[in-house]
Amino acid sequence: MQTQTNVKRRMGKRSMTVMALTFLMAIVSACSSGGNNGGAATDAPSASPSAEATDAPATEAPKELTKITQVTNWYAQSEHGGNYAALVKDFYKEAGLDMTIMPGVNVSGTQLVATGKAQFAMSSSDNVLLARENGIPLVAILGTFQKSPQSLTFHKGQDIKGMEDLNGRDVYVSSGSPYWEYLKKAYDLSDARELKYNYELGSFMANETSVVQSYITSEPYTLTQEGFETESMLIGDFGFDPYANIMVTTEEMIKEHPDVVQAFVDATIKGWMYYKDNYEEINPAIQKENPEVPLDAFAYSAKALQPLVYEGDAAEHGVGYMTTERWQEMNDALVDLGVMKETQDVAVAFTNQFVEAAVAKLK
């Protein structure tokens, strides 16, 4: 049986909203104390050296790249494939950015962006709304996953066709996760036995009738390698449907450096378009950052994520597109659950302006 560490590295960041809330409350004061909320580290100069009074032709000095840091939401994985493709293929460099990708392990991307230590981070639409309620002016600029890979997985052959069939079963979930609170209320799961999920699959494997939280892009592969056949239900198909792995920045970054934000979105979308058909080329670079995961696992994830990233509204409007309706539905769900006290203005929580401009350039 694989080690707990290996299981953790194969998984995406699982339902980190509870932890995120702690971080959010801790950094509100930091955001209001005059810190730099996301200013670019370097401004690219526009001047060129003058030609010498010789026969030699005038030449331009190499353009200085703007140093940028983006924080992911876990160890390097295929769910970050487009970002790594943009790095490996020099799309960020071509856009004028000197990019550093920081794995979001034991750090808060929200905290780093809010205090100006990083310019971009990976989050989800529910966490952006929670941040804004707590006074942190995050803005979503690219909605990578049209549908979240968050799912519930069960042993193949169990009579589970919908969420109501979880009643009477052991369900391993992260306590307090908004999606689980939503499902319990929407489907009356009062008879489901909620057990704490500890980032290991041994308990689930030993209990044939149990259910475990998962990513559709990850745990089914891991369990197959252990000899278990499974089936899964995507949370987004049952009413709680956040945008996942979205890229966020601050209101100040958008106001002060819109050119840098546009360059970042341009390169990231170009990376995701490249990753779609060339993931086998990019995955070794991802594995270099997360060597405990085999290439076969990255390939599995790269295939499984394709409908989640490239279908839905992305099929018509391009990778990263988001709608007001989806954001409002998430806002309403969080208020109804009591996770948020007040409704948020979703019109300022996200923008499509950079996605639309980037997609237009690729046509």
Secondary structure, 3 states (H helix, E strand, C coil): CCCHHHHHHHCCCCCCHHHHHHHHHHHHHHHCCCCCCCCCCCCCCCCCCCCCCCCCCCCCCCCCCEEEEEECCCCCCHHHHHHHHHHHCCHHHHCCEEEEEECCCCCCHHHHHHCCCCCEEEEEHHHHHHHHHCCCCEEEEEECECCCCEEEEEECCCCCCCHHHHCCCEEEECCCCHHHHHHHHHHCCCCCEEEECCCCCHHHHHCCCCEEEEECCCHHHHHHHCCCCEEEEEHHHHCCCCCEEEEEEEHHHHHHCHHHHHHHHHHHHHHHHHHHHHHHHHHHHHHHHCCCCCHHHHHHHHHHCHHHHHCCHHHHHCCECCCHHHHHHHHHHHHHHCCCCCCCCHHHHECCHHHHHHHHHHC
